[in-house]
């Protein structure tokens, strides 16, 4: 009986310790953003902010080019996710439904592209964009962000397409639908969990990306995004840790909102796409 009790307690205790270790930095970031400056620099740490203030958030929002950076990040991230989903739907359908020579090689190629570190290709990407005279533009950022998340999107959606019985598609075509209509009316509605999980992954990846925008966007307020703005925040405001934490909190809010809305479907989509097909 003691052994059975220990078997139930230690997994929960381990999960609790991991949860606290992961959530504490996030809590400390938001708590520091809400503390007065005196509590932030106090010798004894103030664990729970009692005299909360939103002054630091005002400092962050009033920073130069803040809303330009927000617009650039939203435009680049949303367009990269949208284009990757459109291309990945076609690619996943071809890999799951069609039989052609070299199909396995395509799948292996996508896996290798997913594992490749994009940071080692920054110099080559910079030379390509420079030769095309497209530095300080949102177009190359959108294109390369799309290519960063495309392999994962294709591999995940391929599992979902393969999990849909072919008989459903064939029945729709017998009833008079073309292959495109059968895909749109039968297969596409069943891919909602996969679309949500891949959209969330792609959004987080593109939203947090830093090396490319650092290299490709040099003009302040031009094609820069929030990660680059956040990296220069400490230099801009000196030792204003409250404003720095407020800026970090604002940067994390869109991801937290997206995760809250898509969490259940995204987790089921990731596990289903990983084992099916």
N, C-alpha and C positions, 0 to 999 in steps of 0.2 A: 504493500500500500504506500509506503514511504517512497519507494522507487517510482511508482505511478505518479505520486504528487510532485516529485522532483521533475519528472518528464513533462509535466504540464507547466511548472513554474519557470524553469530556466529559459524556454523559448520566449515566453512573455517578458521576462526580465531583460533578456538580450535585446528584444525588439524595443523595449522602453528606453534602454541605454542608447541604442542607435538613433532612436527618434529624438531624444534630447540633444545628442551630439549634433544632429543635422539641423534641428530647428533653432537651437540657441543662437547661432550667428545671425540668422534672419531676424529673430526677436531683438537681438542687441542692436542691429542696424535700425530697425523701426523705432526702438526705444530711444536710442541716441538722437535720432532726428526730432523726437518730440521733447527732449530735455532742454531746459535753459542752458546757456553756455556755462554758467557757474557749476551746474551739476555735472556737466561733461568733463570739465577740467578739475573737478574736486579730487582730493587725494584719496578719499574713500569712495569706491564705486557706488553709484546709486542704481540699484538693481531694478527698481520700479519707479518710473517717472510719475511724480505726484503733481508737480506744477507744469503741466503740459503746455507747450507753445507750438504754434505753427509758423513762427518767424523764419525758421530755417528753410521751410518749404517755399516761403515767399522769396527768400534769397535765391534759391535754386531756379525757380520759375522766372524770375526777373533777370537771370543771367543772359548775356549777349547771345543771340542766335538760338535760344532754347527752342522756340516753336518751329524754327526752320529745321533743326535737328530732329524734332519729333515727326514733322512731316516727311522728311527724307527717310527716316527709319520705317515709318508705316508704309510709305509707297514702295520702297525697295523690298521689304519683307513680304508684304501682301502680294505683290506682282510675282516675286520669285516663287512663292508657294503656289499661286494660281497656275502659272505656266508649268511648273513641275508636275502638278496634278494632271493637267491636260495631256502632257506628253507621256507621263507615267501610265495613265489609263490605256492609251493606245499600245505602249510597249508591253505592259503587263498582260493585256489581252492576247497580243501576238505570242508571247512566251508561254502562256498557259493553254491556249487553244490551238495554235497552229504548229505543225511539225515541219521543220525545215532544217537543212544541213547547217551545222554550226550553232544550233540552238543552245547546246550545253556550253559552248565557248562564250556565247553572249552572257549567260548567267554568271559564269566564272569571272568574266571581265567586269560585270557590275559589282561583284563581291570585292574584287581587287580595288576597284575605284572607290568603294565605300571605306576600305581599310587604309587607303593612301592618305598620308598627312598633307593637307593642302598648304601648310606653312612652307614646305620645302619647294613649292612651285610659285611662291610669291614673286621671285625675281623674274621668272619666265613670263608670268602673267603681266607684270609691270611693263616688260619690254613690248609685249603684244599690244597692250592698251596705249602705251606711249607712241608706238609706230602708227597706230590708228588715229592718233590725235584725239583721244577720248578721255584723257586724264581730267579729274574734277568733274565727272559726269556720273549720273545715276544709272545710265544704261549698262556700262560694264559691270557695275556692282550687282545689278539685278541679274544679268546673264550668268555671272560666276556663282552667285548665291544659288541660283536655280540648279546649276550643274553640281554644286556641293550636296544638295539634298535629293537630287534625282535618283541616284543608285538605290538608296534606302527606300524611296517611294516606290520604285518599280519592283524591287524584290518583295516588299510587303504586300503591295496590291496584287502581285502575281499569285500569292497564296490564297487571297480571297477569291480571285477569278477562278482559280482551279477548284475551289471548294464548291462553287455553284454547279449543280448537275448540268451536263450538256443537254439532257432531255428537255429542260425548261426552255433553253434557247432554240432547240430544234422544233419544239411544239409551237413556239411563237412564229417561227419561219414557215411552218406548215400552215398556220392560220393566216398567212399573207404578209407577215412582217419581213422586211429586208434584214440583213445582218446588222446594219447600223440601228434600225428600229428595235430589233430584239435586244441589242446591247443596251440601248437607252431605256427601254421599258421593263426589261426583265433583270438584267445583270446589274445595272447601275444602282437601282434602289437597294440591292442586297450588299453593296459595297460601302454603305454609310459608316460602319465602325472602322473599316480600313482607311477611308478618306479622313475621318476625324483624327485617328492616331497619327497618320503620316502628316496631316496638316499641322498638328501640334508640334511634332518633332521638327518639321521644317521651319515653323515659325520661331521656335526657340533657337535653332541653329543659326538662322539668318539674323535674328534680332541681336544675338550675343556676339556675332562675328566681329573681330577686331583687326587682325593683321592686314586684310585686303584693303579695308577702308583707310587704314593708316598709310598705306603705300600709294593708293590710287587717288586719294583726295587730300591735297595739300592746302587748298585755299580755304580759309576760315569762313564758315557759313555757306560754302558752295554745295558740294555733294557729301559733306560729312554727316555722320549719323551719331546717334546717342552714345554708343560705346566709346567713340573717339572724344566726344564732349566730356564724358565721364572721366576719362583718363587724364584730361587736362584740368579737371575741376580743382584738385588740390593745389596746383600751381596758381590757378586764377584767384583763389580765395585764401591762400596761405595756410594757416593752421586752423581754419574754421571747420572743425570736425562735424559740427551740427549740420552745416550746409552740405558738406560732403556726404554725410549719411542720408540727408534728405534727398539729394540727387540720386543716390543709389536706390533709395526706396521708390522714387518715381520711376526709375528705370525698370525695377522689378515688377511694378504693379500690373502692366499689361500681360505678362507671362502668368502671374498668379490668377488674374481674372480668367484667362483662357484655360488654365489648368482646372479651375473650379468648375467651369461649364462643361469641359470635355473629359474630365478625369475618368469617369466610369466607362464610357464608350472607348476612350483611348487605350486604357489598360486592357480591356477585352480584345480590342483590335490588334494590339501588339502581340498578345499571346496567340490569338487565332491565326494571324498572318505568319507567325513563326513556325507553326506546326502543321499547317495544312498545305496541300498542293504538292 
